[in-house]
Amino acid sequence: MSEMMRAVEISTPGGPDVLQLTERPVPEPGHGQVVIKVAYAGVNRPDALQRAGAYAPPPGASDLPGLEASGEVVAVGAGVSGLALGDLVCGLLPGGGYAEYVTTPAAHCLPVPKGLDLKQAACLPETFFTVWSNVFTRGGLQAGERFLVHGGSSGIGTTAIQLANVLGARVFTTAGLDEKCQACLDLGAERAINYRDEDFVEVLQAEGGADLILDMVGGDYIPRNIKTLANDGRLVQIAFLTGPKVELNFAQIMMRRLTVTGSTLRPQSDLAKARIAEDLSEVVWPLIESGQVAPVMDSEFTLEDAAAAHARMESSGHIGKIVLKVAG
């Protein structure tokens, strides 16, 4: 293993073109950590927020973008059990995925599911950790409930549709193109609402309201989401693509016993993330290995073309996940 590696850094806050190829020292594993030789790195919205200067890495994390990767374990720190040199894994990262090598807690790594390659495996951690913790742990989705996920064709959306469907919920989703709506239906959504043509509030109210909504849009969707919820319904907020501030009448939350919650994944404790990994290993990985759930792939870019990958993501033309190919 060489002492230096190729990596993509954020040269200054700004648009995709601020992502620059550089050289960095290969990281060393700390206690409880492993070093992964990165085969593929996933590209996610938080990477773009960090690039724009709107999402600082947590204390101690790499300043390099990249919150998920797949590859081979090439170094193991003290206190690590269950992983060994040569293991093929995918891992949730505190940062640093846009590089040839990255460190992460061993407890945040999962084996590459049987039947999947390293490219597909790189698409799993960020979205599956996020969906599992917000839809099923925080949101408490149960079989038979009506579930609405906004942005159904995104990496989060395609994951949420599949998991909710296979675990017995009735799945509704929104998207902005008929092609994206069809992709959502193909993944198991009962109804895909083109928000340019239809009002999701009316559609869901006609079904009795949503028991759970997963939203990353924010802005004027927030009061509309509240109207969409059934009595005792839950709204889980995970991002604010159109802004976090809105005027809201809280009386309806009280009168209809609604729950409004939300979370971000990256700042959570290592222990919290390890517990999510355990849940995924127990419940979700068997669903992937049996072919009932699979990552939806949009496109692949080289590490050098990280700026083009970000431009693709921010165009919102993608369906599913975008990855960077790092190792040859």
DADA-V866848 format. One record per backbone hydrogen bond with DSSP energy under -1.0 kcal/mol. CO is the residue of the C=O (numbers start at 1). NH is the residue of the N-H. If there is no record, write none. Layout:
CO,NH ; CO,NH
This chain:
3,26 ; 5,24 ; 6,100 ; 7,22 ; 9,20 ; 15,18 ; 16,19 ; 18,11 ; 20,9 ; 22,7 ; 24,5 ; 30,33 ; 32,106 ; 33,77 ; 34,104 ; 35,74 ; 35,75 ; 36,102 ; 37,72 ; 39,326 ; 39,327 ; 40,70 ; 41,324 ; 44,47 ; 44,48 ; 45,49 ; 46,50 ; 47,51 ; 48,52 ; 49,54 ; 50,53 ; 51,14 ; 58,61 ; 64,96 ; 65,98 ; 66,97 ; 67,93 ; 68,42 ; 69,91 ; 70,39 ; 70,40 ; 71,89 ; 72,37 ; 73,86 ; 75,35 ; 77,80 ; 78,32 ; 84,87 ; 87,73 ; 88,112 ; 89,71 ; 90,110 ; 91,69 ; 97,99 ; 98,8 ; 100,38 ; 102,36 ; 104,34 ; 105,108 ; 106,109 ; 108,92 ; 110,90 ; 113,116 ; 117,121 ; 118,122 ; 120,123 ; 121,124 ; 124,128 ; 125,129 ; 126,130 ; 127,131 ; 128,132 ; 129,133 ; 130,134 ; 131,135 ; 132,136 ; 132,137 ; 133,138 ; 134,139 ; 135,141 ; 142,145 ; 145,170 ; 146,211 ; 146,212 ; 147,172 ; 148,214 ; 149,174 ; 151,154 ; 153,320 ; 154,158 ; 155,159 ; 156,160 ; 157,161 ; 158,162 ; 159,163 ; 160,164 ; 161,165 ; 162,166 ; 163,167 ; 164,169 ; 165,168 ; 168,144 ; 170,147 ; 171,190 ; 171,191 ; 172,149 ; 173,193 ; 174,152 ; 175,195 ; 177,181 ; 178,182 ; 179,183 ; 180,184 ; 181,185 ; 182,186 ; 183,187 ; 184,189 ; 185,188 ; 191,173 ; 193,175 ; 194,197 ; 194,198 ; 199,203 ; 200,204 ; 201,205 ; 202,206 ; 204,209 ; 205,208 ; 210,230 ; 211,234 ; 212,148 ; 213,236 ; 214,150 ; 215,238 ; 216,241 ; 217,242 ; 218,221 ; 219,222 ; 221,225 ; 222,226 ; 223,227 ; 224,228 ; 225,229 ; 228,210 ; 230,233 ; 233,259 ; 234,213 ; 235,261 ; 236,215 ; 237,263 ; 240,243 ; 243,219 ; 250,254 ; 251,255 ; 252,256 ; 253,258 ; 256,232 ; 259,235 ; 261,237 ; 265,268 ; 269,273 ; 270,274 ; 271,275 ; 272,276 ; 273,277 ; 274,278 ; 275,279 ; 276,280 ; 277,281 ; 278,282 ; 279,283 ; 280,285 ; 284,288 ; 285,289 ; 286,290 ; 287,292 ; 287,293 ; 288,291 ; 296,321 ; 299,323 ; 301,325 ; 303,306 ; 305,309 ; 306,310 ; 307,311 ; 308,312 ; 309,313 ; 310,314 ; 311,315 ; 313,316 ; 321,298 ; 321,299 ; 322,43 ; 323,301 ; 324,41 ; 325,303
